Amino acid sequence: MLSSFIIRNFKSILDLKVDFSYAEGKAPNGYKELDTIPFLNATAKDKLIPCLSVYGANASGKTNIIKALFNLKEVIKDGIKGKFSPNKLNREFDHTFFKINFYINKVLYSYVLQYNEKEIISEALFRKNKTIFEIRSNLFDFSNIVTKTYDDKKLREIFDVECRNTEKEQRFTFLNKIASNYPGLNKYISEVFDYFLNKIEVYPQNRFPMAFGMDKLVESNNAKEINEAFDKIVIMLRKLDIDISRMSFERTLVDIKHPEEWIEGVSEIFQNKNNEFFINNVYSYHKDTEGEEVKFKFQEESEGTQIVAGIIGVFLAALSRGGILIIDELEKSLHPLILTEIIRLFKDKRYNTNNAQLIFTAHNTDILDEDLLRVSEIAIVKKTLEKGTTLCRVAEFGGVRNVSNFRKQYLQGSFSGIPHPYI
């Protein structure tokens, strides 16, 4: 579970903290009997929110918060090349800084990364506020990960050879190299690396092929499990009142020698994590005026129906694994009532049994009227030249209660973060 994320000097963001703590003091009366989840228990004392919705005017920097999380994952995975995107309008800082606090199995971890265009300036990992490793310039603290085989000298050699270039500039994260190439060295480093790669899912849009969601649900090539995942998605589609009588699915393994020659946008072709290629054929069936079934290719369905089908698989996968799902512009092409029900999955005790979290940006304000999101779960973003993108949760505004009409107050400008257009 994410506890907080600090971003400094990334695109429009100058210095911003995204807080995922439950900010309402004591628990609601009778919360254990509620159908919805007011908070997740990271520990016996620490409470975190299951959802964070981010609102604000166009160009206020909402998407850049999502991109910052994506960028952090990419730097951890592939290094810093091409990933330095500073604030060009305010040059207060000459480097990008990320600090992310998160819980794994009720234990608090912190990962810190600081870099510029040329090199990683500092990198550190902490567990229960105690250092696992820390690298800053030419100062190293490997004291808590050394072994008889890998002493301090050997770890520095690994760092020099695998993390630095010939100019002695650190280009790759120590976290990645140790977890990937020496997985048995330290279980905490391996655990954190796996957490970033497999538990935190960041998507710049809400458009997924249905097969993508299915494979997220099973992550295997077992035909039975894939069909079960397909059935789960179809059942959920029917619950959302999508006008389809039934659906069927066929998957064929194909030998593609040159995937770069694909015709972009051919949704039937899918590549799984094992780099195998499939042609997926999904069919939907509708009743005609005489009550007879008519078969359609799923691509003939509305864009909204296709989007919902893809989203459901991704959502159910995150819920089953207790993952963190981060999506930009979640509401695109979705009816407000369906949008509400999809978000409700992360708030519903029947579905969110593994402390999953949903973070999304939105413009659609209808969900603010649905008695769904709490004051801790609504964030307002605005931007100024001096401060860049800033974020404030509704819980931080005085006198706002969960029974308030958030939509009306937001549109009236009570929380700021709205445009003032005039034509």
C-alpha positions as CSV (number, residue, x, y, z in Angstrom):
1,M,0.0,0.0,0.0
2,L,1.2,3.5,-0.8
3,S,1.5,5.8,2.2
4,S,3.0,9.0,0.5
5,F,4.8,10.1,-2.6
6,I,7.0,13.2,-2.7
7,I,7.9,14.7,-6.1
8,R,10.3,17.5,-6.7
9,N,11.2,19.2,-10.0
10,F,9.3,17.0,-12.5
11,K,7.5,18.6,-15.4
12,S,5.0,21.2,-13.9
13,I,5.7,19.9,-10.4
14,L,8.1,21.9,-8.3
15,D,7.6,20.4,-4.8
16,L,4.6,18.3,-4.1
17,K,3.5,15.6,-1.7
18,V,0.7,13.1,-2.4
19,D,-0.6,11.8,0.9
20,F,-2.6,8.5,1.1
21,S,-3.2,8.6,4.8
22,Y,-6.7,8.6,6.3
23,A,-7.0,12.2,7.3
24,E,-10.3,12.2,9.3
25,G,-9.1,11.5,12.8
26,K,-11.1,8.6,14.4
27,A,-12.9,6.0,12.5
28,P,-16.5,6.6,11.5
29,N,-19.1,5.3,13.9
30,G,-20.1,1.7,13.1
31,Y,-17.5,1.5,10.3
32,K,-17.1,-2.3,10.8
33,E,-20.7,-2.8,9.8
34,L,-20.5,-0.6,6.7
35,D,-20.5,-2.2,3.3
36,T,-17.9,0.3,2.1
37,I,-14.3,0.7,3.2
38,P,-13.4,4.0,4.9
39,F,-9.8,3.1,5.2
40,L,-7.2,0.3,4.9
41,N,-5.2,-0.9,7.9
42,A,-1.5,-0.7,7.0
43,T,-0.8,-1.5,10.6
44,A,-2.8,-1.4,13.8
45,K,-2.2,2.3,14.0
46,D,-1.7,3.5,10.4
47,K,-4.8,3.9,8.2
48,L,-4.6,4.5,4.4
49,I,-7.2,5.3,1.9
50,P,-8.4,2.8,-0.8
51,C,-9.0,5.5,-3.4
52,L,-7.6,8.8,-4.4
53,S,-9.3,10.9,-7.1
54,V,-7.4,13.8,-8.5
55,Y,-9.4,16.8,-9.9
56,G,-8.3,20.1,-11.4
57,A,-8.4,22.3,-14.4
58,N,-6.8,21.4,-17.7
59,A,-3.0,21.9,-17.7
60,S,-3.0,22.0,-13.9
61,G,-0.6,19.0,-13.7
62,K,-2.9,16.1,-12.8
63,T,-1.4,13.9,-15.4
64,N,2.1,14.8,-14.3
65,I,1.5,13.2,-10.9
66,I,0.6,9.9,-12.8
67,K,3.6,10.4,-15.1
68,A,5.9,10.9,-12.0
69,L,4.9,7.5,-10.7
70,F,5.4,6.0,-14.1
71,N,8.8,7.7,-14.5
72,L,10.0,6.4,-11.1
73,K,9.1,2.8,-12.2
74,E,10.9,3.3,-15.5
75,V,14.0,4.7,-13.9
76,I,14.1,1.7,-11.5
77,K,13.6,-0.7,-14.4
78,D,15.7,0.8,-17.2
79,G,17.9,3.6,-15.8
80,I,17.8,7.4,-16.2
81,K,18.5,7.8,-19.9
82,G,15.9,10.1,-21.4
83,K,13.9,10.4,-18.2
84,F,15.0,13.7,-16.8
85,S,12.0,16.1,-17.3
86,P,12.5,19.1,-15.0
87,N,10.3,22.1,-14.5
88,K,11.3,24.4,-17.3
89,L,9.6,27.5,-16.0
90,N,11.0,27.5,-12.5
91,R,14.7,26.5,-12.1
92,E,14.9,26.4,-8.4
93,F,16.1,22.8,-8.5
94,D,18.7,21.3,-10.8
95,H,17.7,17.7,-10.2
96,T,14.5,15.5,-9.8
97,F,13.8,14.0,-6.4
98,F,11.4,11.2,-5.6
99,K,10.6,9.7,-2.2
100,I,7.9,7.0,-2.0
101,N,6.7,5.5,1.3
102,F,4.8,2.2,1.1
103,Y,3.9,-0.9,3.2
104,I,4.7,-4.5,2.3
105,N,3.1,-7.0,4.8
106,K,2.5,-4.2,7.3
107,V,6.1,-3.1,7.2
108,L,7.0,0.5,6.2
109,Y,9.5,1.0,3.5
110,S,10.9,4.2,2.0
111,Y,12.8,4.5,-1.3
112,V,14.6,7.7,-2.3
113,L,15.9,8.6,-5.7
114,Q,17.6,11.8,-6.8
115,Y,19.0,12.3,-10.3
116,N,19.7,14.8,-13.1
117,E,20.2,14.3,-16.8
118,K,23.7,12.8,-16.4
119,E,23.5,10.7,-13.3
120,I,21.8,9.4,-10.2
121,I,22.9,11.7,-7.4
122,S,21.6,9.6,-4.5
123,E,19.7,6.4,-3.9
124,A,18.5,4.8,-0.7
125,L,16.2,2.1,0.7
126,F,14.9,2.1,4.2
127,R,12.9,-0.5,6.2
128,K,11.2,0.5,9.4
129,N,13.2,3.7,9.1
130,K,16.5,1.7,9.2
131,T,18.9,1.8,6.3
132,I,19.0,-1.2,4.0
133,F,21.4,0.6,1.6
134,E,22.3,4.2,0.9
135,I,24.5,5.7,-1.9
136,R,25.3,9.4,-2.0
137,S,28.1,10.6,-4.3
138,N,31.0,8.5,-3.3
139,L,29.6,7.6,0.1
140,F,28.2,4.1,0.5
141,D,26.3,2.4,3.3
142,F,26.0,-1.3,2.6
143,S,26.5,-2.4,6.2
144,N,23.1,-4.1,6.4
145,I,23.4,-6.1,3.3
146,V,27.0,-7.4,3.4
147,T,27.6,-11.1,3.6
148,K,30.7,-13.3,3.8
149,T,30.6,-13.7,0.0
150,Y,29.6,-10.2,-0.8
151,D,31.5,-7.9,1.5
152,D,31.6,-4.1,1.2
153,K,34.4,-4.2,-1.3
154,K,32.5,-6.7,-3.6
155,L,29.3,-4.6,-3.4
156,R,31.2,-1.5,-4.4
157,E,32.7,-3.4,-7.4
158,I,29.2,-4.5,-8.4
159,F,28.0,-0.9,-8.2
160,D,31.0,0.4,-10.2
161,V,30.6,-2.2,-13.0
162,E,26.8,-2.6,-13.2
163,C,25.4,0.8,-12.2
164,R,28.0,3.3,-13.5
165,N,29.3,4.2,-16.9
166,T,32.9,4.7,-17.9
167,E,32.7,8.3,-16.6
168,K,31.8,7.0,-13.2
169,E,28.3,8.3,-13.4
170,Q,25.6,6.2,-11.9
171,R,23.1,5.5,-14.7
172,F,21.2,2.5,-13.3
173,T,19.6,1.9,-9.9
174,F,21.4,-0.3,-7.4
175,L,18.0,-1.6,-6.4
176,N,17.5,-3.1,-9.9
177,K,21.0,-4.6,-10.3
178,I,21.0,-6.3,-6.9
179,A,17.4,-7.6,-7.2
180,S,17.9,-8.8,-10.8
181,N,21.4,-10.2,-10.8
182,Y,21.9,-11.2,-7.1
183,P,18.3,-12.1,-6.0
184,G,19.5,-14.1,-3.0
185,L,21.7,-11.4,-1.6
186,N,19.0,-9.5,0.3
187,K,15.3,-10.5,0.5
188,Y,14.1,-7.0,1.3
189,I,15.7,-5.5,-1.9
190,S,14.2,-8.3,-4.0
191,E,10.8,-7.8,-2.3
192,V,10.8,-4.1,-3.0
193,F,11.9,-4.5,-6.6
194,D,9.2,-7.0,-7.2
195,Y,6.7,-4.7,-5.5
196,F,7.5,-1.8,-7.9
197,L,7.4,-4.0,-11.0
198,N,4.4,-6.2,-10.2
199,K,2.3,-4.5,-7.6
200,I,2.3,-0.9,-8.9
201,E,0.5,-0.6,-12.2
202,V,0.5,2.8,-13.9
203,Y,-1.5,3.5,-17.1
204,P,-1.7,6.8,-19.0
205,Q,-5.1,5.9,-20.3
206,N,-8.1,3.6,-19.6
207,R,-8.1,1.8,-22.9
208,F,-7.1,-1.9,-22.6
209,P,-7.8,-4.8,-25.0
210,M,-10.1,-7.3,-23.2
211,A,-7.3,-9.9,-23.6
212,F,-4.9,-7.7,-21.7
213,G,-7.2,-7.7,-18.7
214,M,-7.7,-11.5,-18.9
215,D,-4.0,-12.1,-18.9
216,K,-3.5,-9.7,-15.9
217,L,-6.0,-11.8,-14.1
218,V,-4.2,-15.1,-14.6
219,E,-0.6,-14.3,-15.9
220,S,-0.4,-17.8,-17.3
221,N,-1.0,-19.7,-20.5
222,N,-3.3,-22.3,-18.8
223,A,-6.4,-22.5,-21.0
224,K,-8.7,-23.3,-18.1
225,E,-7.5,-20.3,-16.1
226,I,-7.8,-18.0,-19.1
227,N,-11.4,-19.1,-19.8
228,E,-12.2,-18.6,-16.1
229,A,-10.8,-15.1,-16.3
230,F,-12.9,-14.5,-19.4
231,D,-16.0,-15.7,-17.5
232,K,-15.3,-13.3,-14.6
233,I,-15.1,-10.4,-16.9
234,V,-18.4,-11.3,-18.7
235,I,-20.2,-11.8,-15.4
236,M,-19.1,-8.4,-14.3
237,L,-20.2,-6.9,-17.6
238,R,-23.6,-8.3,-17.2
239,K,-23.9,-6.9,-13.7
240,L,-23.1,-3.5,-15.1
241,D,-26.2,-3.9,-17.3
242,I,-24.3,-4.1,-20.6
243,D,-26.8,-5.2,-23.3
244,I,-25.1,-8.5,-24.3
245,S,-26.8,-11.8,-23.9
246,R,-23.6,-13.8,-23.8
247,M,-20.0,-13.9,-25.1
248,S,-17.4,-16.4,-26.4
249,F,-13.7,-16.4,-26.8
250,E,-11.1,-18.1,-28.9
251,R,-7.3,-17.7,-28.7
252,T,-4.8,-19.0,-31.3
253,L,-1.0,-19.1,-30.9
254,V,0.7,-17.6,-34.0
255,D,4.3,-17.5,-35.1
256,I,5.1,-13.8,-35.8
257,K,8.7,-13.3,-37.0
258,H,8.6,-9.5,-37.3
259,P,6.3,-7.9,-34.7
260,E,7.5,-4.5,-35.7
261,E,5.6,-5.0,-39.0
262,W,2.3,-5.2,-37.2
263,I,-0.4,-2.9,-38.4
264,E,-0.9,-0.6,-35.5
265,G,-4.3,-0.9,-33.9
266,V,-5.0,-4.5,-34.8
267,S,-6.5,-5.4,-31.4
268,E,-6.8,-9.2,-32.2
269,I,-3.0,-9.6,-31.9
270,F,-1.8,-9.8,-28.3
271,Q,1.7,-10.4,-26.8
272,N,1.9,-11.9,-23.4
273,K,4.7,-11.6,-20.8
274,N,6.5,-14.6,-22.3
275,N,6.7,-12.8,-25.6
276,E,4.3,-15.2,-27.3
277,F,1.9,-13.9,-29.8
278,F,-1.8,-14.7,-30.1
279,I,-4.8,-13.8,-32.2
280,N,-7.7,-13.3,-29.9
281,N,-11.2,-13.5,-31.2
282,V,-13.9,-12.3,-28.8
283,Y,-17.6,-12.5,-29.9
284,S,-20.7,-11.0,-28.4
285,Y,-24.3,-12.1,-28.9
286,H,-27.4,-10.0,-29.0
287,K,-31.1,-11.0,-29.4
288,D,-32.8,-9.7,-32.5
289,T,-36.5,-8.7,-32.8
290,E,-37.5,-12.3,-33.1
291,G,-35.5,-13.4,-30.0
292,E,-32.8,-15.1,-32.0
293,E,-29.1,-14.7,-31.1
294,V,-27.0,-12.6,-33.5
295,K,-23.2,-13.0,-33.4
296,F,-21.0,-9.9,-33.5
297,K,-17.2,-9.4,-33.3
298,F,-16.5,-7.6,-30.1
299,Q,-14.8,-4.8,-32.0
300,E,-18.3,-4.0,-33.3
301,E,-19.5,-3.1,-29.8
302,S,-19.5,0.5,-28.6
303,E,-16.2,2.0,-27.6
304,G,-17.6,2.4,-24.0
305,T,-18.4,-1.4,-23.8
306,Q,-15.0,-2.3,-25.1
307,I,-13.3,0.0,-22.6
308,V,-15.4,-1.4,-19.7
309,A,-14.4,-5.0,-20.6
310,G,-10.7,-4.1,-20.6
311,I,-10.9,-2.2,-17.4
312,I,-12.7,-4.9,-15.5
313,G,-9.9,-7.4,-16.0
314,V,-7.3,-4.9,-14.9
315,F,-9.4,-3.9,-11.8
316,L,-10.1,-7.5,-10.8
317,A,-6.4,-8.4,-11.1
318,A,-5.4,-5.5,-8.9
319,L,-8.0,-6.4,-6.3
320,S,-7.1,-10.1,-6.2
321,R,-3.4,-9.3,-5.7
322,G,-3.7,-6.2,-3.4
323,G,-2.1,-4.1,-6.0
324,I,-1.9,-0.3,-6.6
325,L,-3.7,0.7,-9.8
326,I,-3.0,4.2,-11.2
327,I,-5.0,5.5,-14.2
328,D,-5.1,8.8,-16.0
329,E,-8.5,10.1,-17.1
330,L,-10.4,7.0,-15.8
331,E,-13.8,8.4,-16.9
332,K,-13.0,8.6,-20.6
333,S,-15.9,7.1,-22.7
334,L,-17.6,5.7,-19.5
335,H,-21.1,6.6,-18.4
336,P,-21.0,8.2,-15.0
337,L,-23.1,5.5,-13.4
338,I,-20.8,2.7,-14.7
339,L,-17.8,4.8,-13.7
340,T,-19.2,5.0,-10.1
341,E,-19.7,1.2,-9.9
342,I,-16.2,0.5,-11.2
343,I,-14.7,2.8,-8.6
344,R,-16.9,1.2,-6.0
345,L,-15.1,-2.1,-6.5
346,F,-12.2,-0.6,-4.5
347,K,-14.5,0.7,-1.8
348,D,-16.6,-2.5,-1.5
349,K,-15.6,-5.0,1.3
350,R,-16.8,-7.9,-0.9
351,Y,-14.2,-7.2,-3.6
352,N,-11.3,-5.3,-1.9
353,T,-10.2,-8.0,0.5
354,N,-6.4,-7.6,-0.1
355,N,-5.9,-3.8,0.6
356,A,-5.8,-2.8,-3.1
357,Q,-5.6,1.0,-3.9
358,L,-7.0,3.0,-6.8
359,I,-5.5,6.3,-7.9
360,F,-7.0,8.2,-10.8
361,T,-7.4,11.6,-12.4
362,A,-10.9,12.8,-13.5
363,H,-12.9,15.7,-14.8
364,N,-16.3,14.0,-14.3
365,T,-17.8,15.6,-11.2
366,D,-20.9,13.4,-11.1
367,I,-19.1,10.8,-8.9
368,L,-18.7,13.5,-6.2
369,D,-22.4,13.4,-5.7
370,E,-22.6,9.6,-5.3
371,D,-21.8,9.3,-1.5
372,L,-18.9,7.3,-2.6
373,L,-15.7,9.2,-1.9
374,R,-14.7,10.6,1.4
375,V,-12.9,13.9,2.2
376,S,-9.6,12.0,2.4
377,E,-10.1,10.6,-1.1
378,I,-10.6,13.7,-3.1
379,A,-7.6,15.8,-4.1
380,I,-7.6,19.2,-5.9
381,V,-4.8,20.2,-8.1
382,K,-3.9,23.7,-9.2
383,K,-0.8,25.4,-10.7
384,T,1.0,28.7,-10.4
385,L,4.3,29.9,-11.9
386,E,5.9,30.3,-8.5
387,K,4.8,27.0,-6.9
388,G,4.2,24.8,-9.9
389,T,1.5,22.1,-9.5
390,T,0.2,21.9,-5.9
391,L,-2.2,19.4,-4.4
392,C,-4.6,19.7,-1.5
393,R,-7.1,17.1,-0.3
394,V,-10.7,18.1,0.6
395,A,-10.0,16.9,4.2
396,E,-7.6,19.8,4.5
397,F,-10.3,22.4,3.9
398,G,-12.0,23.5,7.2
399,G,-15.6,22.6,7.9
400,V,-16.1,20.1,5.1
401,R,-17.8,16.9,6.1
402,N,-18.5,13.6,4.3
403,V,-22.1,14.5,4.1
404,S,-21.3,17.6,2.1
405,N,-22.2,18.1,-1.6
406,F,-18.7,17.9,-2.9
407,R,-19.7,18.4,-6.5
408,K,-21.5,21.7,-5.8
409,Q,-18.8,23.0,-3.6
410,Y,-16.1,22.1,-6.1
411,L,-17.9,23.7,-9.1
412,Q,-18.5,26.8,-7.0
413,G,-14.8,27.1,-6.5
414,S,-14.8,26.4,-2.8
415,F,-11.8,24.1,-3.2
416,S,-10.2,26.1,-6.1
417,G,-8.7,24.0,-8.9
418,I,-11.4,24.8,-11.5
419,P,-11.0,26.7,-14.8
420,H,-12.6,30.1,-15.3
421,P,-13.3,30.1,-19.1
422,Y,-14.7,33.0,-20.9
423,I,-15.4,33.2,-24.7
